[in-house]
Amino acid sequence: MAYELKINDAELAKSAVTYRKELLIMPVIAARATLQHMSARPGVAGREVVGELSGDIELAPYNATRVDDKDVTVKSRTLETFLGSVIKRFDPNSAAKTVYGSLITQGEALASVDIAQQVLYFLAAKLGGALNKSIWSAKRNEGGDTTAALFNGFDTITADEITATNISTAKGNLVEIGEAVTKNNAYDVLTSLYAAASDELKEQADRKSVV
C-alpha cells in the first residue's frame, strides 16, 4: 500500500510549538563533536569583559626577611558575540520527501511518525552542522549570508591575537614548528610539542589519555 506525504503550514506550526525545546537543542546536538570540548557561557550578549589572573608564588627554604613583591595582575579580555538570524521559505512537502528517504520506518509504521516534526528536526540539525563546520574558519562579515560570516572562528581569533602579539613565542604561549608535519615525522613533532607544553597542559593531556 502506498502512503502519500502531505504537510501544510498548520501542521508545521503545531509541531514547532509542541517540540519547541527539542528543536532549540537540535543545533547543539548537531555541533556536539566540537562543543563537547568547550564550557558553555550563557547570557553573553554583545561584548563582555572578563579578567584573567596572572602571577606566581613558591615555597622556599626558610628566610625570615624574604618577601615576594611580584605583582598578581588581572588582564582583561573582551568576549564578543554577534546576533544571527535565520528565515527559511521552503516547500514542506519537498522537504518531507527528503526526510522520508532517510527514515527507516516504512509501510504502515509510517502512520505513527510525525513527518512535520521530522522535517523541523532535519532543518534544525542543519543549523548545528553549519556551526560545527565553521567553528574554526569563520570570519565575521556583516554583509555575509552564511554561518561562516556570522562570527570569528578559532583560527581567525588566533591569527588576530598573533598579529597583536598577544600570542608569541616570547610570551611562551606559541610554539612554532619549523618543518612540515608528515607521516614520517608526525610522532617526533607531537612529542616535541608535548615536551614544550606547560605542566598544566601536560596534566590535562595525561588525564584524558588515561580516561
matplotlib code that plots the C-alpha trace (Angstrom):
import matplotlib.pyplot as plt

x = [0.0, 1.4, 1.4, 1.2, 3.0, 1.3, 2.2, 0.6, 1.7, -0.7, 0.9, 4.4, 3.3, 1.7, 4.8, 7.1, 5.2, 4.8, 8.5, 10.0, 12.5, 13.7, 14.1, 16.1, 18.5, 18.9, 21.6, 23.6, 23.4, 24.5, 27.5, 28.4, 31.6, 33.1, 31.0, 32.0, 35.4, 34.1, 32.4, 29.1, 29.0, 25.3, 23.9, 26.6, 25.1, 27.2, 30.5, 31.6, 34.9, 36.4, 39.6, 42.5, 44.6, 48.4, 51.1, 53.2, 54.2, 56.5, 57.7, 61.4, 63.9, 63.0, 64.2, 62.5, 63.3, 62.4, 59.3, 57.9, 56.9, 56.0, 52.5, 49.4, 47.8, 44.4, 44.5, 41.2, 39.8, 36.7, 34.4, 32.2, 29.1, 27.0, 23.3, 22.3, 19.0, 17.6, 14.3, 13.7, 11.0, 10.6, 8.1, 7.4, 6.3, 9.5, 11.4, 9.3, 10.3, 14.0, 13.4, 11.3, 14.1, 16.3, 13.7, 14.0, 10.3, 8.3, 4.8, 2.1, 4.6, 4.9, 1.4, 2.8, 5.6, 5.0, 6.6, 6.2, 8.3, 10.9, 11.1, 11.7, 14.3, 16.1, 16.3, 17.3, 20.1, 21.4, 21.9, 24.1, 26.0, 26.9, 28.1, 30.3, 31.8, 32.5, 33.7, 37.4, 37.5, 34.6, 35.4, 32.9, 31.4, 28.3, 27.3, 27.6, 24.7, 26.2, 27.3, 30.9, 30.3, 28.4, 31.3, 35.1, 36.2, 39.1, 41.7, 40.6, 40.8, 44.2, 45.6, 44.4, 46.0, 49.3, 49.2, 48.5, 51.5, 49.2, 50.3, 54.0, 57.0, 58.4, 55.4, 55.6, 52.1, 53.1, 55.3, 56.4, 57.1, 60.0, 59.0, 56.0, 54.3, 54.4, 53.7, 57.4, 57.9, 54.5, 55.4, 58.6, 56.8, 53.9, 56.4, 58.4, 55.1, 54.2, 57.7, 57.4, 53.9, 53.3, 52.9, 49.2, 48.6, 50.6, 48.5, 45.3, 46.6, 47.7, 44.4, 42.5, 44.8, 44.1, 40.3]
y = [0.0, 3.4, 6.3, 9.9, 12.5, 15.9, 18.6, 22.0, 25.2, 24.5, 21.1, 22.6, 25.4, 22.8, 20.7, 23.7, 24.7, 21.1, 20.3, 23.7, 22.6, 19.7, 21.9, 24.5, 21.8, 20.2, 22.6, 22.0, 18.2, 18.5, 20.6, 18.2, 16.9, 20.4, 21.6, 18.6, 20.2, 23.5, 25.0, 26.9, 30.6, 31.5, 35.0, 36.8, 39.4, 41.8, 42.4, 41.2, 42.0, 39.1, 39.0, 36.5, 36.3, 36.1, 35.7, 33.2, 32.2, 29.5, 27.9, 28.2, 27.5, 29.5, 33.1, 35.5, 38.5, 37.2, 38.9, 38.2, 41.5, 40.3, 41.5, 39.5, 41.1, 40.8, 41.0, 41.9, 40.2, 41.1, 38.4, 39.4, 37.7, 38.5, 38.4, 36.0, 35.2, 32.6, 32.7, 29.9, 29.7, 26.2, 23.7, 21.4, 18.5, 18.6, 18.7, 15.8, 13.6, 14.3, 13.3, 10.3, 9.0, 8.8, 7.2, 3.5, 3.4, 2.1, 1.0, 1.1, 2.1, 5.5, 6.4, 6.8, 9.2, 12.9, 13.8, 17.5, 17.0, 15.1, 17.9, 20.5, 18.3, 17.9, 21.6, 22.5, 19.9, 21.5, 24.7, 22.9, 21.2, 24.5, 25.8, 22.8, 23.2, 26.9, 26.9, 27.2, 29.0, 31.5, 35.2, 37.9, 39.7, 41.8, 41.6, 37.8, 35.4, 32.2, 30.8, 31.3, 35.1, 35.2, 35.2, 34.8, 31.2, 29.9, 30.2, 33.7, 34.8, 33.1, 34.8, 38.2, 37.5, 36.6, 39.8, 41.8, 39.9, 38.7, 35.2, 34.8, 32.6, 35.3, 35.1, 31.3, 30.7, 29.9, 27.1, 27.3, 24.1, 24.7, 21.8, 20.4, 17.6, 14.3, 10.7, 10.2, 12.9, 13.3, 11.3, 13.3, 16.6, 15.8, 14.5, 17.8, 19.8, 17.8, 18.4, 22.1, 22.4, 23.8, 21.3, 22.2, 21.2, 18.1, 17.1, 17.6, 15.5, 12.7, 12.7, 12.4, 9.6, 7.6, 8.0]
z = [0.0, -1.0, 1.5, 0.3, 2.3, 2.7, 5.1, 5.5, 7.3, 10.2, 10.8, 10.8, 13.2, 15.6, 15.6, 16.1, 19.3, 20.6, 20.1, 20.8, 23.4, 21.3, 18.2, 20.1, 21.3, 17.9, 16.6, 19.8, 19.3, 15.7, 16.7, 19.6, 18.0, 18.7, 21.7, 23.8, 24.2, 25.5, 28.5, 27.9, 28.9, 28.8, 29.0, 27.0, 24.7, 22.6, 24.4, 27.9, 29.5, 31.5, 33.6, 33.7, 36.8, 36.3, 38.9, 40.8, 44.3, 45.6, 48.9, 49.5, 52.3, 55.5, 55.5, 57.9, 55.8, 52.4, 50.9, 47.4, 45.9, 42.5, 41.5, 40.9, 37.8, 36.1, 32.4, 30.7, 27.6, 25.7, 24.6, 21.6, 20.4, 17.3, 16.8, 14.0, 12.2, 10.0, 8.0, 5.5, 2.9, 1.7, 0.4, 3.4, 1.1, -0.8, 2.4, 3.7, 0.7, 1.6, 5.2, 4.3, 2.1, 5.2, 7.5, 8.3, 9.1, 6.1, 5.3, 7.9, 10.6, 8.8, 10.1, 13.7, 12.5, 12.8, 9.5, 10.2, 13.3, 11.4, 8.8, 11.5, 13.3, 10.0, 9.3, 12.9, 12.8, 9.6, 11.6, 14.0, 11.2, 9.7, 13.0, 13.5, 10.1, 10.5, 14.2, 13.2, 9.9, 10.2, 9.7, 10.7, 7.7, 8.3, 4.7, 4.5, 4.3, 5.6, 9.0, 8.1, 8.1, 11.4, 13.8, 14.1, 14.3, 16.5, 13.7, 12.9, 16.5, 16.9, 13.8, 15.1, 18.5, 16.9, 14.8, 18.0, 19.7, 22.4, 21.4, 20.7, 21.3, 23.6, 25.8, 25.9, 24.6, 21.0, 19.7, 16.1, 14.1, 11.7, 9.4, 7.6, 9.5, 7.5, 8.2, 8.7, 11.4, 13.0, 16.1, 16.7, 16.1, 18.5, 21.1, 20.9, 21.3, 24.4, 25.8, 25.3, 26.8, 30.3, 33.2, 33.4, 29.8, 30.2, 33.2, 31.2, 28.3, 30.6, 32.3, 29.0, 27.8, 30.9, 30.5]

ax = plt.figure().add_subplot(projection="3d")
ax.plot(x, y, z, "-o")
ax.set_aspect("equal")
plt.show()
